[in-house]
Amino acid sequence: MSNSGNDLESKLAALQEEATQAIASVDTLEQLEQLRVSYLGKKGQLSQVLRGMGKLSPEERPRIGALANEVKEALQGNLESKRQELQAAQIQAQLAAETLDVTMPGIYRPQGKIHPINSTIDRILDIFTGLGYTVATGPEMETDYYNFEALNFLPDHPARDMQDTMYLPDGNLLRTHTSNVQIRYMEENEPPVRIIAPGRCYRRDTVDATHAAVFNQIEILAVDEGITFTDLKGTIKVFFAELFGEELPVRFRTSYFPFTEPSAEVDVQWKGKWLEGLGCGMVDPNVLKAVGYDPEIYTGFAAGFGVERFAMVLHQIDDIRRLYSSDLRFLQQF
Ligand code: DAH
């Protein structure tokens, strides 16, 4: 095959034509780079054409050389402008994809509400922390010792009966009241004690409009030198006045709890009706002894009550089961 200058000239022209079209039709930067290598790379098509230059006459060589340079520069220019075009398009596409329309309406999320049991607990904790009490908690799975024995329940006390207490297969139990926190707190802390202990309790009660097998109690305990029944009465009167928003008549009835002596049940008169309020009493000396406090030096009072009943009274709820039904139509009212 002869390699005349005209031959090379037409090859260069064909190469330029083909490469220009190929560059114009490319639509990614990777494809563009492949084209650059294939036309202008060391082993590319332009180099291959130029290899034929060695056989040219000395007169033709500079003409073809200059032509080859022109082709090379033209193609480099094409490559560069295509590269800029593709890069700009890439940035545009990225901007379009990442554009945030701040005028779009948001996604609707229903507003959560505080459950009436929790709001009642919060209110009561607020009242007592305002009086200087500290919030304390204890375990829901408990031993017989903390739930009964240290609280002065005799071994055959009916509250231990299988009908009331949920026993676990390992001999532990689910606490039947929050009074276990009295023992746990006093074991760990020296007097003076002022604690309020909210928490879930469990009993094998038949569920009806006023009974649940799982319910919430709040325990109050104050132990110090010189605490008297008058302190207990004053504290309870202040508590009810704060909870109901007005001073209310309060009535103490004698009662019995193993861990208090004397013991009382307290009713509060609200809207003309007597409501059962709470159980309370002076901490039994045996309880103080069980935690290593000297009952000759220290006295104290304790009180305990269910949260659900107050939540029901305050929110006029007729059935305790509504509090646990998870019915949004009910819960959204609060
Ligand atoms: N623990 C009692 C119960 O579950 C409630 C109670 C009564 C707690 C009198 C007390 C108290 O601290 O002094 O029924």
Boltz pocket constraint, residues with backbone or C-beta under 6 A from the ligand:
constraints:
  - pocket:
      binder: B
      contacts: [[A, 176], [A, 177], [A, 178], [A, 179], [A, 219], [A, 220], [A, 257], [A, 260], [A, 264], [A, 278], [A, 279], [A, 280], [A, 281], [A, 302], [A, 303], [A, 304], [A, 305]]
      max_distance: 6.0
